Amino acid sequence: MESSEEAESKLAALPPHLIQAIVASEDHRFFGHLGVDPHGIARAVVHYPKGGGGSTITQQVDPYLA
């Protein structure tokens, strides 16, 4: 398992536009909420009633950090 310094170094090596594109496609309000996007959750309840499609990047990454 790599250290957090190694992970940060790899992340820093990625082109900024790539990171921006990933964030924009996954959660365009990422920098405007604190990890939970009530609007996104409400949209998921309406559009995906059988599940999926409403989690933020933070919610997707959390299980891997615990």
N, C-alpha and C positions, 0 to 999 in steps of 0.2 A: 504494500500500500504506500502510495506516495505521500510526502508531507504536504502541508498546506502551502509552504513556500514553493515547492515544485509545481503544484497546481496553479498557484498565482503566476508563476513564471511562464507556464504554458499559455495561460489565459492572456497575459500581457503580450505574448508573441502573435496573437490573432489580430488580423486587420480590424480596426475599429468599425469599418463599414459592415463587416461580417457579423459582428456582435450586434450592431444596430438592426441589421436585417432579421436576425433571429428573434430578437426582442420584439420587433415590430410585428412579425408574423405570428408569434406565440401569444403576446399579451401587450397590445399597443398602449395600454394604460399602466404598464409596469412601474413607471417612475411616479405615478400619481396616486398610488394606494400603498397601504402598509402590509401587503402580502395577501390580503383578501379583497376581492373586487366584487362588492355587492351587485353592481350592474351586471357583471359577467355571470354571476351565479343566478340572478333573476332571468337573464337571457337563456341560460342553459336549462332552467326549469321549464321555460316556455317552449324552447326549440328542440330540446333533447330530453323529453320526459322519461325515457327509458335509461338515462344515465350517460355520462360522458360529456366532454366539451365545455365544462365550466370552470376548470381549475386554472389557477394562475401559475406562473413559472415557480414562484415561491412554494406553492402547494405541491407542485410536481417534484421539486428537488428535496423537500423536507424529509421524506422517508429515507433518502440516501445519506442524510447528514445525522440522523438520529442514532 
